[in-house]
Amino acid sequence: MPTFLIRRAVPSAGELTPQQLRALSTASNAAARAHVGASARWERTFVAGDHLVCLYRAASEAHVREHARLSGYVAEELRHLFGRPTHLS
């Protein structure tokens, strides 16, 4: 499945505790899983100030947008990532 990057505005995201971030992601994934199923799968999240930057594997961009909508956190930016991960040194 293709990989997508989404950026979501979450005020004070950088001040949330690991437990609060875990609770947020658990609720987001549970809500979306019930409606989107295996068509969109969360991989990883990075906290960047007042934003969460998330990586998803999904059948299409539409599936990622629907996942974001159902989770309650709008995807401000969505990018399709091409190729394999590369580590730059």
N, C-alpha and C positions, 0 to 999 in steps of 0.2 A: 504494500500500500504506500502511496505517496506520503511525504512528510510535510507538515505545515507548521508555520510559526504564527502565533497570534499574540498581540499585545493588548492587555486589558487595563483600564484605569481602575485602581483600587486605592482610594485615599488612605494615606498612612501605611501602605503595605509594608514599607521598610521597618515599621515599628511593631509589626505583629510578631508574636512569639512563635516558635516552631509548632507548638500545640494549636495555636489559632490558625496558622497556615494549613496544618494537617486537617483540621476540622472544616475549613473552607473548601479544600480540595475534595475531601470525602463527600461533603454535601453536593458539590458541583457534579462530581462523577456519578453519584447515585441518582440524582435527578435526570441527568442526560442519558445514563445507561438504560433507564426504563423506557425511553422513547427513541433513542438513536441506536442502541444496541452496539454490536461489534463494528458498525460502520465508521465509528470515530473512537479512537483510543488515545487517552492522555499518556504521554511518555515522561515529561519532565517539566518543572516550572522553575524559573529564575525570578528573584525579586529585584526590581530596579526602581528604587525610590517609591513613587506613587503608582507604579505599574507592576503587573505580573506579565512575564514573557513566557509563554508556554509552547511546548512542542507536542504535536499530535500526529498520529498516523491515522489517515482517513481515506475512505473511498473517493471522496471529492471535497472540494471547497465548501459546497452546500452542506455537507454533513458536519463540517467543523463549525460553520455559522449557526447551524441548528443546535449543536451542542452548546455553543456559547450563549445562545438565546435562552435555552432551557435552564442553564446554570444560573442565569440572572446577572451575568457579567458580560457586557457587550464587548465584542471583538473590535477594538478601534482600528486595528491594522491586522491584516491577514496576508501571509506570503507563502507561496508554494516553494519549498526548498528542493533544489535539484542536486543530484550527485550524492556521494557518500560523505560522511563527516570527515573533515580534515583537521589535523592538529598542526597549527603553525608554531614554529619555534624561532 
